Amino acid sequence: MAITDLDVFAHLTDADIENLGVELDAIRRDIEDSRGERDARYIHRTIAAQRALEVAGRLMLALGKRRSAWWAGTATLGVAKIIENMEIGHNVMHGQWDWMNDPEIHSSSWEWDMSGSSKHWRYTHNFLHHKYTNILGMDDDVGYGLLRVTRDQPWKRFNLLNLFYNTMLALGFEWGVGLQHVEIGKIVMGRMDNDQATERVDEFLAKAGGQVFKDYVAFPALTSMSPWASFKSTLKANIVANIIRNVWANAIIFCGHFPDGAEKFTKTDMLGESKGQWYLRQMLGSANINAGPVMRFMSGSLSHQIEHHLFPDLPSNRYEEIAVRVRQICDKYDLPYTTGPFLVQYGKTWRTIAKLSLPDKYLRDTADNAPETRSESMFAELEPGFAGIDPSTGRRRGLKTAIAAVRGWRRAKRATAEAQTPGRDELAA
């Protein structure tokens, strides 16, 4: 099941966790003290480049005479939407650029090119998700109220369609994000005050209505005045571009939260949580993607999901240098630093979603030691005092070493069991 005692799971003492918090606080101070012109130049250039891409895409759709121009314009528009959503909107609304005191690039005033209200997103994401990361019953991003992504969520027949639901969520991700704060389930069940429900619905409809008008009425009508374009051609281009953005955003976000090694936690684990424990929970509950400069940029720097969860309000262009120091801290305390190639991480996410569409009785791994769900109980067979200095190597033994030890035992037991199982030929004889 989910982790109920973070300190025990992490194989760290209270002093270790306090020191870990001090070291991460030092990273924050260093970045805050060094913010300046190069960071401001980065975000201004990013916004300018994104707007230029969007204009280029619109012009290709309006003035292109060939079918290839439609595809080029649609793809360009899709890329522009990804950059606006991931590297600009998401990060601006996290307050990463508030230190500049620029009213046009401020978390309180930015409204992104999505059907959901930025006001709603700032609450569900900035407050709920980042404060209560992967805490069951507190963080709605654990399955989005739709998917079963951990065994701690009881299986229901509804979950048989896990793969279908995730496909639909990916295609319409902006709508899933937009409706998250509305909490339709609570409204239908009568568990929300009428005034509050009305306010949320009205705010969502106002933002979504404006977005639908812009994407599916205004721009198609504008480009239809061109002799080389039509209302229908631009309408289809906008639909495809939005789907491109939705699927990509869904993939990147899921890679940061649902691959193997992104741990889940219980409500009891956060009682009396210290700053060091909060940092530790962010590190263990997130996963990175191995990425070069282009992938980092197109992911909104969420290829560094661990660093983002540690420091969500620090400029995204600094995550690469922060990551070097975070990895050093992980090595020092023998903590896992969960990362992997994009396709591997994304494949693990889909595998988990597919696997958990089935009842637990059909799953092989235990509820305390599955790739997607682990707890401190998986270490019950380790000898007392396992954590500390390994007498044979002189290196620290902590969570990373403990996980490797338990996995090694599991592989050995399976190999022994398979070796002792008679083969088909022997059974036939």
C-alpha angles and dihedrals in degrees: 000000000000121000112279098175113037095184093055092044092050093048090228131133124229089257091051092052092047091051091047089055091049092052093049091047087055090056090052093051093049093053094044091050092049099047111120149110098342091055093047089048090052096055094042091051091046092053091046092049092048092051091047090052092050092050090048091051092049092049093050090051092049101040105027114111098192134065089242089062090056091052092045092048093047093049092047091049090049091053091048090052091049092052092046091050101040112027098027115024098035094046098040091052089051087064094247091141101033090104088072090064089219108151091207093056101039130122092231095055107030116109116188133216094260137104092243124082115252088220090060093044093052089058100043094040110027096038110024102030099039096041096043099030112182094345107145112240092014106059111060090193088076094097095334089250088289111068132059105226101157136037088238086077105079113241117251131178086251088070093065086084094052093125093048092049092051091049091053091044091053094050093048099028095139089059093048090051092044094052095043095089093041088067097202091186092062091047093051091047091049092242095128130072110257094233092050092047091049092049094051094046093047092049092049094047092048093053096038092046092053091047093050091049093050096046102035105028115019101043095040089049092048095050092043087074088070115091089225098051139052137203090251096050093053092042090056091045092054092048092051093045091052091049090050090053093044096050093046094048091048092050095049094046094046091049088058096052114023112042121104111291098033097118130212126219140202129237092247090060093065096053108120090358113183125214090257092051090049090052090048092051091052091051094049096040097055137066133204135216122227100242143167125216096282094047091046091052096045091048092054086247088294087128077085093056092149092055091043092055092048093048109015094164098050118100112277093224089067097055093092093060091041089054092062091059094041091055090051089054091049090052091047093054095033092243122154117252102206113214141130145152115306096246092047093050092045091047091053089051093054091044090055092047091049094045095049092052083081128072116265092251089071094052121094104206124074122255089247098046110035122126091250100034126042137158140182088267090077088074096055092112095053113108117254112270094026090140115076132054118349104231092211098051104020089229126125117263115212141134097319092052092042092054090049090050094051092046090050091053091049093051091048093050092050092048090051092048092049091048091052094048112096114242124241092261092054091048091049091051 
